[in-house]
């Protein structure tokens, strides 16, 4: 077949104005001026790209023109020519076939004949792809197959279909199955490629993490030492307070004794009075320290006692049962005695 004449920007614009903007009076009236202006601008740019041999840039613009003005046969015919020159023969053949049908319906016999002749010449040159889907795969619930992101309906499975040359990607998915994916390279004109979808492997769920069993309901308190230590601290605190009180009493007694004839109202003291006053100060300092330390131990012991976990009743029974040693706290002259088992 002789190659179609080279289109210039002027001839493309003329084809657009005759075939796209005046396809029918009804549709020309329905297309608003802004849409028509946008389509015309894109068409002019695509024409310039085609004249420069930039078909990869021109075809997307023409696709947008046909979307904006669906009845523009001139734009559709130009898009088919762009596909053909870009090497996308299957897309070009499909577009020429569409133009043939639409032009015949519109009474444009010459344009319909041009499209039919070009489509017939392209058909033997088309590459094809057959996607075979075995019965084992077909039976999988929810199976979906896509080619380059476009769904292949079940009616297309196992059917030889025209396809553009180049790289393509097939993907099969199904719920609960690992996806199958394969890259396909269609080498050129007349290539015949067949691909068989492989069985989809069952997706194995990750095992649930093993959690440690909860402790028995009758487990003894996790801190059995806390209450005995609390009692010991409070016992030492009581001793400290008692010592502080005793030292305080001695300090008062020494001060009173110094005032009994050893120091006058002006605080002039004999040597013995000075010694008594110094002893009173020392006892007072000791009393203060002992009272503070004892009070702190009493407070700390109380906190430990009231924050100690309470063991369940069954655990208490075990602890206090036969053979167990109860906890005892006693204040002795030498300190505090804590006895028990924990």
RODREN-540818 format. One record per residue (C-alpha): residue in three letters; residue number from 1; x negated, y negated, z. Coordinates in nm, 4 decimals, m for minus. Last residue first. Example, Ala and Ser with C-alpha at 12.3 -4.5 7.8 and 13.67 -1.06 7.14 Angstrom:
 resn resi       c1       c2       c3
  SER    2  m1.3670   0.1060   0.7140
  ALA    1  m1.2300   0.4500   0.7800
This chain:
 resn resi       c1       c2       c3
  UNK  342  m0.9264   1.4756  10.2036
  UNK  341  m0.9802   1.6536  10.5373
  UNK  340  m0.9630   1.4820  10.8795
  UNK  339  m1.1502   1.2830  11.1411
  UNK  338  m1.2148   0.9095  11.1582
  UNK  337  m1.3932   0.7872  11.4754
  UNK  336  m1.4385   0.4127  11.5283
  UNK  335  m1.7262   0.2621  11.7256
  UNK  334  m1.9488   0.3510  12.0251
  UNK  333  m1.6925   0.2848  12.2998
  UNK  332  m1.4407   0.4853  12.0954
  UNK  331  m1.1537   0.3792  11.8696
  UNK  330  m0.9770   0.6820  11.7249
  UNK  329  m0.8544   0.7739  11.3788
  UNK  328  m0.7169   1.1213  11.3084
  UNK  327  m0.6339   1.2828  10.9720
  UNK  326  m0.4566   1.6169  10.9900
  UNK  325  m0.6588   1.9369  10.9283
  UNK  324  m0.4910   2.1953  10.7086
  UNK  323  m0.4694   2.5680  10.7835
  UNK  322  m0.0939   2.5837  10.7766
  UNK  321   0.0741   2.2858  10.6220
  UNK  320   0.0121   1.9101  10.6513
  UNK  319  m0.1529   1.8827  10.3102
  UNK  318   0.0911   2.1245  10.1515
  UNK  317   0.3915   1.9477  10.3044
  UNK  316   0.2613   1.6151  10.1866
  UNK  315   0.2285   1.7587   9.8395
  UNK  314   0.5912   1.8725   9.8474
  UNK  313   0.6990   1.5263   9.9631
  UNK  312   0.5283   1.3531   9.6781
  UNK  311   0.2080   1.1613   9.7625
  UNK  310   0.2354   0.7885   9.8217
  UNK  309  m0.0243   0.5813   9.6488
  UNK  308  m0.2226   0.3445   9.8815
  UNK  307  m0.1366  m0.0234   9.8295
  UNK  306   0.0066  m0.0786  10.1795
  UNK  305  m0.2867   0.0827  10.3617
  UNK  304  m0.5619  m0.0712  10.1502
  UNK  303  m0.4115  m0.4184  10.1951
  UNK  302  m0.3805  m0.3654  10.5726
  UNK  301  m0.7410  m0.2487  10.5949
  UNK  300  m0.8575  m0.5584  10.4121
  UNK  299  m0.6610  m0.7862  10.6480
  UNK  298  m0.7915  m0.6123  10.9613
  UNK  297  m1.1457  m0.6118  10.8239
  UNK  296  m1.1244  m0.9845  10.7500
  UNK  295  m0.9868  m1.0583  11.0972
  UNK  294  m1.2657  m0.8605  11.2628
  UNK  293  m1.5319  m1.0410  11.0615
  UNK  292  m1.3836  m1.3830  11.1402
  UNK  291  m1.3343  m1.3028  11.5117
  UNK  290  m1.6848  m1.1563  11.5461
  UNK  289  m1.8470  m1.4566  11.3817
  UNK  288  m1.6527  m1.7040  11.5959
  UNK  287  m1.7228  m1.5137  11.9167
  UNK  286  m2.0940  m1.4987  11.8377
  UNK  285  m2.1021  m1.8757  11.7892
  UNK  284  m1.9153  m1.9292  12.1144
  UNK  283  m2.1511  m1.6952  12.3025
  UNK  282  m2.4496  m1.8919  12.1716
  UNK  281  m2.2889  m2.2273  12.2612
  UNK  280  m2.2039  m2.1101  12.6145
  UNK  279  m2.5592  m1.9805  12.6592
  UNK  278  m2.6941  m2.3188  12.5557
  UNK  277  m2.4600  m2.4918  12.8068
  UNK  276  m2.5753  m2.2602  13.0857
  UNK  275  m2.9396  m2.3272  13.0057
  UNK  274  m2.8790  m2.7021  13.0063
  UNK  273  m2.7006  m2.6734  13.3398
  UNK  272  m2.9940  m2.4807  13.4864
  UNK  271  m3.2317  m2.7479  13.3637
  UNK  270  m3.0150  m3.0150  13.5243
  UNK  269  m2.7503  m3.1774  13.3180
  UNK  268  m2.6484  m3.5299  13.2195
  UNK  267  m2.3187  m3.4780  13.0459
  UNK  266  m2.1850  m3.8227  13.1514
  UNK  265  m1.9278  m3.6475  13.3692
  UNK  264  m2.2078  m3.4731  13.5517
  UNK  263  m2.3833  m3.1429  13.4773
  UNK  262  m2.5077  m2.8705  13.7143
  UNK  261  m2.2533  m2.9172  13.9925
  UNK  260  m1.9819  m2.6913  13.8475
  UNK  259  m1.9834  m2.8278  13.4915
  UNK  258  m2.2415  m2.5714  13.3904
  UNK  257  m2.0189  m2.2956  13.5327
  UNK  256  m1.7271  m2.4148  13.3183
  UNK  255  m1.9426  m2.3955  13.0043
  UNK  254  m2.0679  m2.0491  13.0977
  UNK  253  m1.7093  m1.9266  13.1598
  UNK  252  m1.5828  m2.0708  12.8318
  UNK  251  m1.8618  m1.8996  12.6395
  UNK  250  m1.7950  m1.5738  12.8256
  UNK  249  m1.4287  m1.5876  12.7273
  UNK  248  m1.5212  m1.6496  12.3633
  UNK  247  m1.7573  m1.3576  12.3733
  UNK  246  m1.4766  m1.1337  12.4978
  UNK  245  m1.2315  m1.2628  12.2355
  UNK  244  m1.4860  m1.2096  11.9604
  UNK  243  m1.5557  m0.8580  12.0850
  UNK  242  m1.1827  m0.7823  12.0793
  UNK  241  m1.1438  m0.9281  11.7317
  UNK  240  m1.4348  m0.7186  11.6110
  UNK  239  m1.2972  m0.4048  11.7770
  UNK  238  m0.9597  m0.4638  11.6129
  UNK  237  m1.1336  m0.5097  11.2794
  UNK  236  m1.3243  m0.1859  11.3296
  UNK  235  m0.9915  m0.0084  11.3773
  UNK  234  m0.8367  m0.1905  11.0779
  UNK  233  m1.1250  m0.0780  10.8600
  UNK  232  m1.0993   0.2788  10.9855
  UNK  231  m0.7257   0.2893  10.9251
  UNK  230  m0.7692   0.1573  10.5721
  UNK  229  m1.0460   0.4084  10.5066
  UNK  228  m0.8119   0.6871  10.6183
  UNK  227  m0.5344   0.5443  10.3933
  UNK  226  m0.7539   0.5189  10.0827
  UNK  225  m0.9330   0.8535  10.0909
  UNK  224  m0.6520   1.0488   9.9289
  UNK  223  m0.6811   0.8358   9.6129
  UNK  222  m0.5184   1.0393   9.3299
  UNK  221  m0.2265   1.1217   9.5589
  UNK  220  m0.1408   1.4925   9.5777
  UNK  219   0.0190   1.6508   9.2710
  UNK  218   0.3790   1.7600   9.3339
  UNK  217   0.5202   1.6418   9.0016
  UNK  216   0.2564   1.8295   8.8098
  UNK  215   0.0263   1.6101   8.5987
  UNK  214   0.1469   1.5325   8.2449
  UNK  213   0.0200   1.7620   7.9722
  UNK  212  m0.2717   1.6271   7.7683
  UNK  211  m0.1675   1.5129   7.4242
  UNK  210  m0.2635   1.6942   7.1082
  UNK  209  m0.2591   1.4615   6.8070
  UNK  208  m0.0072   1.5632   6.5405
  UNK  207  m0.1581   1.7579   6.2565
  UNK  206  m0.1958   1.5635   5.9294
  UNK  205   0.0777   1.6496   5.6823
  UNK  204  m0.0245   1.8656   5.3896
  UNK  203   0.0909   1.7170   5.0575
  UNK  202   0.1929   2.0054   4.8327
  UNK  201  m0.0121   2.0151   4.5139
  UNK  200   0.1475   1.8959   4.1904
  UNK  199   0.1200   2.1513   3.9132
  UNK  198  m0.0727   2.0174   3.6091
  UNK  197   0.0923   1.8076   3.3394
  UNK  196  m0.0136   1.9340   2.9985
  UNK  195  m0.1604   1.6844   2.7510
  UNK  194  m0.1370   1.6919   2.3724
  UNK  193  m0.3200   1.4565   2.1368
  UNK  192  m0.2799   1.4244   1.7607
  UNK  191  m0.4988   1.1585   1.6023
  UNK  190  m0.3642   1.0167   1.2745
  UNK  189  m0.5363   0.6815   1.3154
  UNK  188  m0.7724   0.6561   1.6125
  UNK  187  m0.9322   0.8199   1.9162
  UNK  186  m0.6454   0.8530   2.1612
  UNK  185  m0.8188   0.8726   2.4996
  UNK  184  m0.6136   1.0113   2.7875
  UNK  183  m0.6806   0.9450   3.1564
  UNK  182  m0.5139   1.1913   3.3941
  UNK  181  m0.3273   1.1574   3.7217
  UNK  180  m0.1408   1.4067   3.9407
  UNK  179   0.0081   1.2721   4.2629
  UNK  178  m0.0075   1.4849   4.5809
  UNK  177   0.3354   1.6193   4.6637
  UNK  176   0.5839   1.5451   4.9459
  UNK  175   0.8051   1.3327   4.7204
  UNK  174   0.7069   1.3667   4.3537
  UNK  173   0.4520   1.1963   4.1286
  UNK  172   0.3107   1.2417   3.7779
  UNK  171   0.0703   0.9877   3.6265
  UNK  170  m0.0541   0.9552   3.2668
  UNK  169  m0.3043   0.6854   3.1737
  UNK  168  m0.3824   0.5623   2.8237
  UNK  167  m0.7019   0.4590   2.6454
  UNK  166  m0.6978   0.3632   2.2786
  UNK  165  m0.4880   0.4279   1.9673
  UNK  164  m0.1236   0.3295   1.9843
  UNK  163   0.1278   0.6081   2.0340
  UNK  162   0.3852   0.7879   1.8206
  UNK  161   0.5776   1.0645   2.0012
  UNK  160   0.5555   1.4442   1.9920
  UNK  159   0.8218   1.5738   2.2341
  UNK  158   0.7345   1.8027   2.5286
  UNK  157   0.8802   1.5610   2.7802
  UNK  156   1.0461   1.2630   2.6108
  UNK  155   1.4036   1.3655   2.7065
  UNK  154   1.2877   1.3845   3.0696
  UNK  153   1.2303   1.0110   3.0711
  UNK  152   0.8737   0.8798   3.0515
  UNK  151   0.8515   0.5876   3.2918
  UNK  150   0.6211   0.3007   3.1948
  UNK  149   0.3094   0.2451   3.4100
  UNK  148   0.0638   0.3308   3.1320
  UNK  147   0.2541   0.6556   3.0791
  UNK  146   0.4756   0.7529   3.3713
  UNK  145   0.6105   1.0837   3.4993
  UNK  144   0.8579   1.1245   3.7866
  UNK  143   0.9456   1.4493   3.9671
  UNK  142   1.2078   1.4047   4.2398
  UNK  141   1.2468   1.7764   4.3120
  UNK  140   0.9831   1.9953   4.1481
  UNK  139   1.1465   2.2274   3.8914
  UNK  138   0.9873   2.0458   3.5972
  UNK  137   0.6397   2.1309   3.7293
  UNK  136   0.6914   2.5072   3.7303
  UNK  135   0.8833   2.4743   3.4039
  UNK  134   0.5729   2.3331   3.2371
  UNK  133   0.5693   1.9639   3.1337
  UNK  132   0.3929   1.9001   2.8023
  UNK  131   0.3210   1.5382   2.7181
  UNK  130   0.2765   1.5085   2.3415
  UNK  129   0.0858   1.2102   2.2029
  UNK  128   0.0774   1.0938   1.8423
  UNK  127  m0.1457   0.8793   1.6228
  UNK  126   0.0274   0.7039   1.3347
  UNK  125  m0.1261   0.6877   0.9860
  UNK  124   0.1525   0.8854   0.8143
  UNK  123   0.4099   0.6327   0.9495
  UNK  122   0.2344   0.3145   0.8397
  UNK  121   0.3395   0.3195   0.4726
  UNK  120   0.7009   0.3897   0.5622
  UNK  119   0.7024   0.1016   0.8118
  UNK  118   0.5619  m0.1378   0.5504
  UNK  117   0.8263  m0.0433   0.2946
  UNK  116   1.1075  m0.0658   0.5491
  UNK  115   0.9988  m0.4103   0.6727
  UNK  114   0.9788  m0.5535   0.3210
  UNK  113   1.3140  m0.3982   0.2284
  UNK  112   1.4839  m0.5497   0.5349
  UNK  111   1.3318  m0.8906   0.4550
  UNK  110   1.4643  m0.8756   0.0996
  UNK  109   1.8063  m0.7515   0.2097
  UNK  108   1.8733  m1.0250   0.4626
  UNK  107   2.2421  m0.9410   0.5178
  UNK  106   2.2170  m0.9809   0.8977
  UNK  105   2.2828  m0.6096   0.9517
  UNK  104   2.0091  m0.5200   0.7043
  UNK  103   1.7734  m0.7632   0.8768
  UNK  102   1.8411  m0.6035   1.2162
  UNK  101   1.7725  m0.2485   1.0945
  UNK  100   1.4576  m0.3329   0.8986
  UNK   99   1.3326  m0.5571   1.1816
  UNK   98   1.3588  m0.2651   1.4239
  UNK   97   1.1671  m0.0356   1.1903
  UNK   96   0.8963  m0.2994   1.1453
  UNK   95   0.8693  m0.3288   1.5268
  UNK   94   0.8393   0.0475   1.5800
  UNK   93   0.5745   0.0738   1.3081
  UNK   92   0.3775  m0.2151   1.4589
  UNK   91   0.3871  m0.0619   1.8081
  UNK   90   0.2664   0.2709   1.6682
  UNK   89  m0.0033   0.0976   1.4612
  UNK   88  m0.1639  m0.1014   1.7405
  UNK   87  m0.4778  m0.1745   1.5374
  UNK   86  m0.4668  m0.5507   1.6037
  UNK   85  m0.3770  m0.6081   1.2373
  UNK   84  m0.0721  m0.3869   1.2733
  UNK   83   0.0385  m0.5424   1.6018
  UNK   82   0.0148  m0.8898   1.4525
  UNK   81   0.2185  m0.7816   1.1458
  UNK   80   0.4899  m0.6440   1.3733
  UNK   79   0.4869  m0.9719   1.5689
  UNK   78   0.5296  m1.1641   1.2418
  UNK   77   0.8338  m0.9547   1.1582
  UNK   76   0.9797  m1.0137   1.5021
  UNK   75   0.9158  m1.3895   1.4749
  UNK   74   1.0918  m1.4049   1.1390
  UNK   73   1.3815  m1.1981   1.2709
  UNK   72   1.4549  m1.4498   1.5472
  UNK   71   1.7637  m1.3025   1.7127
  UNK   70   1.6009  m1.2461   2.0534
  UNK   69   1.4855  m1.6093   2.0845
  UNK   68   1.3068  m1.6371   2.4218
  UNK   67   1.2028  m1.2706   2.4291
  UNK   66   1.0964  m1.2792   2.0651
  UNK   65   0.8824  m1.5854   2.1389
  UNK   64   0.7272  m1.4138   2.4432
  UNK   63   0.6216  m1.1187   2.2306
  UNK   62   0.4776  m1.3646   1.9806
  UNK   61   0.2589  m1.5161   2.2509
  UNK   60   0.1467  m1.1696   2.3637
  UNK   59   0.0499  m1.0822   2.0022
  UNK   58  m0.1641  m1.3913   1.9318
  UNK   57  m0.4363  m1.3446   2.1925
  UNK   56  m0.5209  m0.9859   2.0998
  UNK   55  m0.4820  m1.0877   1.7337
  UNK   54  m0.7621  m1.3446   1.7395
  UNK   53  m0.8427  m1.3227   1.3665
  UNK   52  m0.8654  m1.7009   1.3345
  UNK   51  m0.5511  m1.7133   1.1168
  UNK   50  m0.3881  m1.4904   1.3770
  UNK   49  m0.4778  m1.7306   1.6579
  UNK   48  m0.3424  m2.0286   1.4608
  UNK   47  m0.0143  m1.8458   1.4007
  UNK   46   0.0073  m1.7542   1.7703
  UNK   45  m0.0303  m2.1230   1.8594
  UNK   44   0.2477  m2.2195   1.6150
  UNK   43   0.4742  m1.9458   1.7510
  UNK   42   0.4135  m2.0562   2.1096
  UNK   41   0.5088  m2.4135   2.0167
  UNK   40   0.8195  m2.2973   1.8267
  UNK   39   0.9338  m2.0838   2.1211
  UNK   38   0.8897  m2.3705   2.3649
  UNK   37   1.0807  m2.6094   2.1370
  UNK   36   1.3638  m2.3589   2.0909
  UNK   35   1.3899  m2.3054   2.4660
  UNK   34   1.3961  m2.6810   2.5257
  UNK   33   1.6588  m2.7434   2.2532
  UNK   32   1.9079  m2.4939   2.3874
  UNK   31   1.9788  m2.1749   2.1956
  UNK   30   2.3575  m2.1267   2.1815
  UNK   29   2.4016  m2.3362   1.8668
  UNK   28   2.1406  m2.1375   1.6777
  UNK   27   2.3115  m1.8186   1.7961
  UNK   26   2.6447  m1.9181   1.6405
  UNK   25   2.4881  m2.0582   1.3249
  UNK   24   2.3053  m1.7372   1.2510
  UNK   23   1.9324  m1.6725   1.2000
  UNK   22   1.8622  m2.0452   1.1657
  UNK   21   1.5948  m2.0924   1.4369
  UNK   20   1.4272  m1.7585   1.3898
  UNK   19   1.4191  m1.6607   1.0233
  UNK   18   1.4030  m1.9959   0.8479
  UNK   17   1.2195  m2.1998   1.1147
  UNK   16   0.9978  m1.9097   1.2133
  UNK   15   0.9109  m1.8208   0.8572
  UNK   14   0.8218  m2.1845   0.7916
  UNK   13   0.6026  m2.1930   1.1022
  UNK   12   0.4313  m1.8793   0.9818
  UNK   11   0.3755  m2.0285   0.6348
  UNK   10   0.2237  m2.3440   0.7854
  UNK    9  m0.0029  m2.1576   1.0267
  UNK    8  m0.1311  m1.9462   0.7413
  UNK    7  m0.0277  m1.5884   0.6809
  UNK    6  m0.2573  m1.3603   0.4854
  UNK    5  m0.0636  m1.1626   0.2240
  UNK    4   0.0337  m0.8093   0.3219
  UNK    3  m0.2266  m0.5472   0.2223
  UNK    2  m0.1338  m0.3471  m0.0849
  UNK    1   0.0000   0.0000   0.0000
